[in-house]
Amino acid sequence: IIEISYAIDAAALAPASSEITSALASRWAGSGVAAVVRGESPRIFVRLSTRISTKEVSSQQVLSGLQEGFTANGFQPEQDVKRAHLILEISVDTREAGEYNGFFTAEMSGTLVIKKADTGQELFRKDLGDIKGVDLNYSKAGRKAYESLRSAFFTDYLPQFKKRYFGDW
């Protein structure tokens, strides 16, 4: 929760040349104005389905990376879907795409969707067919593809979403 407080002292705002105004303002019990502005950054719940060559793999490393990035980008990661404002659904699979000079390439396919948590309304969708990973074997290349996804999410996809729905936030 973001909280901003400020106070305005009426006596300080009174013109110095007016003795009557200064005297009244200094004796007035409510000689100031105070306000509190409260806001909350959007809470986001993440659903991940991660596979390498159709085999389900742990998504904990990807999830941890996303949660760190959300905090840095003005979002709160949320563990309880009922408390979330937004839901991020990522369903991806990597597959072998080829080998060249001892370097293996894994291609990612899948979707990334951001929805309103209360209504399920889809706000943003991105096909993830252009993400690749390259390493010394297919398994490592698949993990590199997931690292590329996390990077692309925060450098490309999240800024697109924020600009579309929050303006120049």
C-alpha positions in Angstrom: 0.0 0.0 0.0 1.3 3.4 -0.9 0.5 6.2 1.5 1.2 9.9 0.9 0.5 12.5 3.6 0.8 16.2 3.4 -0.3 19.2 5.5 -0.9 22.9 4.7 -0.5 25.5 7.4 -3.0 28.3 6.8 -0.9 30.7 8.9 2.0 30.2 6.6 -0.1 31.0 3.6 -1.5 34.3 4.9 0.1 37.4 3.4 2.6 39.0 5.7 1.2 42.5 5.0 -2.2 41.7 6.5 -2.0 41.7 10.3 -5.7 40.8 10.7 -5.4 37.8 8.4 -2.2 36.6 10.1 -3.8 37.0 13.6 -7.0 35.2 12.6 -5.1 32.4 10.9 -2.8 31.9 13.9 -5.7 31.7 16.4 -7.9 29.5 14.2 -8.1 26.0 15.7 -8.3 24.3 12.3 -5.5 26.4 10.8 -4.4 23.7 8.5 -5.5 21.1 6.0 -4.3 17.6 6.1 -5.0 14.7 3.6 -3.9 11.2 3.2 -3.8 9.7 -0.3 -3.8 5.9 -0.3 -3.2 3.6 -3.2 -2.4 0.0 -3.9 -0.3 -1.5 -6.6 -2.1 -4.2 -8.6 -1.9 -7.7 -7.2 -1.2 -10.4 -9.7 -1.6 -14.2 -9.4 0.5 -16.4 -11.7 -0.6 -19.8 -13.2 2.2 -21.6 -15.0 2.3 -24.7 -17.1 5.8 -25.4 -18.2 7.0 -28.4 -20.3 10.1 -29.4 -22.2 9.4 -31.7 -25.1 5.8 -32.2 -23.8 7.2 -33.4 -20.4 5.9 -31.4 -17.4 8.8 -29.7 -15.6 9.0 -27.6 -12.4 8.0 -24.0 -12.9 9.4 -22.8 -9.5 12.4 -21.1 -11.0 10.3 -19.3 -13.6 7.8 -18.3 -10.9 10.5 -16.9 -8.6 12.0 -14.8 -11.4 8.5 -13.5 -12.4 7.7 -12.5 -8.8 11.0 -10.6 -8.4 10.3 -8.8 -11.6 6.7 -7.9 -10.6 7.9 -6.2 -7.5 10.4 -4.2 -9.5 7.7 -3.1 -12.0 5.0 -1.9 -9.6 3.0 -5.1 -9.1 2.5 -7.2 -6.1 2.8 -11.0 -6.5 -0.2 -12.6 -4.9 -0.4 -16.3 -3.8 -4.2 -16.3 -3.3 -6.2 -15.9 -6.5 -9.2 -14.6 -4.6 -7.2 -11.5 -3.5 -5.6 -10.8 -6.9 -6.6 -8.1 -9.3 -5.0 -9.8 -12.3 -4.2 -13.3 -13.3 -1.2 -14.1 -15.5 -1.5 -17.5 -17.3 1.5 -18.9 -19.1 1.3 -22.2 -20.8 4.4 -23.1 -22.8 6.3 -26.0 -24.2 9.8 -26.1 -25.6 10.9 -28.5 -28.3 14.1 -29.4 -30.1 14.6 -27.1 -33.1 18.0 -28.1 -34.4 21.7 -28.3 -33.8 24.5 -26.4 -35.5 28.2 -26.7 -34.7 27.5 -28.3 -31.3 24.9 -25.7 -30.2 21.4 -26.9 -29.7 18.3 -24.7 -30.2 15.0 -25.1 -28.4 11.9 -23.3 -29.6 9.1 -22.3 -27.3 5.4 -22.5 -28.2 2.5 -21.4 -26.1 0.5 -18.4 -24.9 0.7 -15.7 -22.3 -2.6 -14.2 -21.1 -3.4 -11.5 -18.6 -7.0 -11.5 -17.2 -9.1 -9.6 -14.7 -9.3 -11.8 -11.7 -12.9 -10.9 -10.8 -14.5 -11.3 -14.2 -12.0 -13.5 -16.1 -12.0 -10.9 -18.9 -9.0 -11.2 -21.1 -7.0 -8.0 -21.2 -3.8 -9.1 -23.0 -2.7 -12.1 -25.1 0.7 -12.9 -26.6 1.7 -16.0 -28.6 5.1 -17.1 -27.6 6.4 -18.8 -30.8 9.3 -16.4 -31.3 11.3 -17.3 -28.2 14.3 -19.6 -28.4 17.1 -20.9 -26.2 20.6 -22.0 -27.3 23.0 -24.2 -25.3 25.2 -27.3 -25.4 22.3 -29.7 -25.2 18.5 -29.6 -25.6 17.6 -29.7 -21.9 19.8 -26.6 -21.2 18.6 -24.9 -24.4 15.0 -25.4 -23.1 15.9 -23.8 -19.8 17.5 -20.9 -21.7 14.3 -20.4 -23.6 12.5 -20.0 -20.2 15.1 -17.4 -19.2 14.4 -15.6 -22.5 10.7 -15.7 -21.8 11.1 -14.1 -18.4 13.3 -11.4 -19.9 10.9 -10.8 -22.8 8.0 -10.6 -20.4 9.5 -7.7 -18.5 11.2 -5.9 -21.4 8.4 -6.3 -24.0 5.1 -7.8 -22.9 4.5 -6.1 -19.5 5.4 -2.6 -20.9 2.9 -3.2 -23.7 0.2 -4.3 -21.3 0.9 -1.4 -18.9 0.8 1.2 -21.7 -2.4 -0.2 -23.2 -4.3 -0.4 -19.8 -2.6 2.2 -17.6 -1.3 4.7 -20.1 2.2 6.1 -19.5 2.4 4.7 -15.9 
